[in-house]
């Protein structure tokens, strides 16, 4: 179990090959413009999908690799469905881009040594948050994890699947691949509106911790069209300047932070920053370098 010091925890959504956007946000948070050394109070969790779409996936991976080599306990990397293209035996979907062999080897190495995991827990004075790529559906929480009561326990159960005969569960597909809504879709694939949030609608009070995720959003930021049930809309607030979507589920929050950078980016967005927080990554073997 790895824990980062209390301070600011910046949770970054999908970067998608945009190395300049990532660099700019890190400097804005206080990283040194030349060395990228972090200020003493800053730790980063990135929720996956570092690669694809943008102009320089290899550059993003090398930037992250540099930070993790120099500051191994300050960056915690989660896996997204686009990284999963290189982690599963067979890619799940067709994508026009492929990574070079050095980038592919780096992702696989991170996964094998535990330097890239499915989940992390973030502990704050107000309570715990679970960070995953797509969010933890109620069905997956109950059926695959047996209903853990804390984010730390949920992260431990998810990360323990890697390298075991249960690892395929981590990659359980949802409607984005199958076309059929699955309220037990996995933490790399659950669609935000129809699967993640809809799955907790039966009894919202049972979600025991808050969540932060990337992968998809309940709003199309271009058209401002809402992509979830109307009852979800009544409990949801939007922050267009940071491209955050916050939905209250019982007494907890689910915050979507995928900025949907696309091919060009060039608009305002920001990570979610939690204060007086620390990161716990149960089951993490490596120190984030290599």
C-alpha angles and dihedrals in degrees: 000000000000123000129188123214118269115266135087115348111196112199111202123204127213111326095184101192097316103131095166091053091050093048092049093052093047092052090047088056090054106271114148108261092224107034098021088224107165124234112256094258099050130097126166131214114188115196099211139264093098088154143059133036099048128079102262120031091156090053091053092051093048091049091051091044090053093051093046093048093050097035106023097172097047102066124056116190125205126192123247131194091264091056087047089066086075098036102054121071091247127025112250099215142021115259127176094225129064127187123243117255094258092055092045091051091049093053092048091047092052090050095048096048094044095251090123116044139174095243149015132190122224116203120205132168088256095052144287130305127202114216119200134146099255104008133259113278120214090242094054091043091053104034104032101030101029094236107294113207098218138041090240091056091046092050090048092052093047095047092046089063091068111097093012132097087263094062093104088066090067088063096046106149128229137193094304089071105023102033090229122104112243118189088197095053114148131259094259096048114027112127110232102232108027098036116016100041096027091055092063095047096092093069110356092181092072096067099106101196141023121261139211121195145161127198100090142006138220089231132059098224093203099052096021088228115157113236103195142064117297092243088060091053092060090061097040131094128190132216106192094180092061095024092235125148118198123193124183113225109185105306093336136079132232112200121191113203105173101133091196093226093179119179100320111022109181100148136098120285138139141189121257108261118204117194128222087010137141133198125235120190108183116206094016108152105179129057093233100263134096 
